[in-house]
Amino acid sequence: MRRATLWIFMAVFAALSAQALGQTRAGEAAYPSRPVRWLVGFAPGASNDIIARLIAARLTEAFGQQVVVDNRPGASGMIAGEIVAKAAPDGHTLLLATGGPSSIGPLLTKRAPYRVDEFSQVITIGYTPFVIIAHPAFPPRDPRELLAYAKANPGKINWGSSGTGGSPHFGLLVLQAATGIDVTHVPFKGSAPSLVAIAAGQIQAMHSSTVSAEALLAGKRVKVIGVTAAKRLASLPDVPTFAEQGIPNTESHVWFGMAAPPRTPRAIVGRLNAEVNRILQGADSIRRLRDIGLEVTGGSPDEATQFVKREAEMVARFIEQGRLKPD
C-alpha cells in the first residue's frame, strides 16, 4: 500500500512538473506577449536614444508587439538601471546599456541601487570613439594646441559631460591621466543639455560621440578638435587623432548594448540576441548606424557579459589609482 501510494505521488508530481515546465517553455516561446519597454538612461536626442529608437522600430516589426523607448534620465543612467534591475525577469523591461549605467555609475556610488554584474547581458550593439568638440570661439584647433592652451590656463577651461560617472566623464579622466591637464568638470543631466550648453558658449569643450553631436556638427555650431581613437574616423577624415599628434594613451569610447533584468531566462535572452543580431546585420541598419559613427559589433550574450566585465575592471583600476572617487 505504501509503495503504491508513493508511486501515485511520484506520478502526480512528475505530471505537475511537466505541466509547469511546458507552461514555462510555452511562455518563453510566446515572448513577447505584450509591449516591451526599453529604458534609456538619458534624455531624448542623445546617441543612446537614437540607436535605441532605430533598433526598437525593427524589433517592433519582428515581434508584432510594440517596443517602446522610455527615456529616464538622471544619475548618469542609474535611474533607468535601477528600474530594470528591479523589474520582473520576463524580458518585457530592458535597458539600453552603456559605459555609464552598466559599468561606471554603480562603482562610483557607495550605496549603488544595483551591482554591475547583476544584469542578464543580451548583446553588445557597438561602440564609437569620442571626439573632442568645442565652441567655435575656443582658440585651440587641434590636439597639440588644446594641450598647450590647457597647460597655459590651468582650471580655466569649462569641460562639460553628460554627468558624473558617465562615459564622457570617463573619457575626460583618461585624457587628464594621459596629459596632466587641469580643467573644470561641468556635469549635466544628459548629453542633450551639455550639447546645448557648448553651442551657447557656456562651456568650452567636451567629449562627445559623433552620433550625439551630429546636428551641431552639420550646422557648424561646434568644431572638432581631435579624435580619441587609434585612427581617424571615416566620417571626419580631416580631423587628427591625439595619438598621431604625439599624445598617446588618450583613447576612449562610448559603447552601447542591451541588458535584461537579473535572472532573465536564457531562452528569452537568446531570442532577443538573435533578433538584434539579425537587425545589426541588415544592410539598411548597418548603413544608418555607420553613418552616425557607430562601429557595429553584435555577438553572443556571453561575449557581452565578458565585455561588460572588462569595462568594469578598468573602472575599478581607476578607482584604486585615485583617479575616480566614489561618492
Secondary structure, 3 states (H helix, E strand, C coil): CHHHHHHHHHHHHHHHHHHHHHHHHHHHHCCCCCCEEEEECCCCCCHHHHHHHHHHHHHHHHHCCCEEEEECCCHHHHHHHHHHHCCCCCCCEEEEEEHHHHHHHHHHCCCCCCCCCCCEEEEEEEEEECEEEECCCCCCCCHHHHHHHHHHCCCCCEEEECCCCCHHHHHHHHHHHHHCCCCEEEECCCHHHHHHHHHCCCCCEEEECCCCCHHHHHCCCCEEEEECCCCCCCCCCCCCECHHHCCCCCCCEEEEEEEECCCCCHHHHHHHHHHHHHHHHCHHHHHHHHHCCCEECCCCHHHHHHHHHHHHHHHHHHHHCCCCCCC
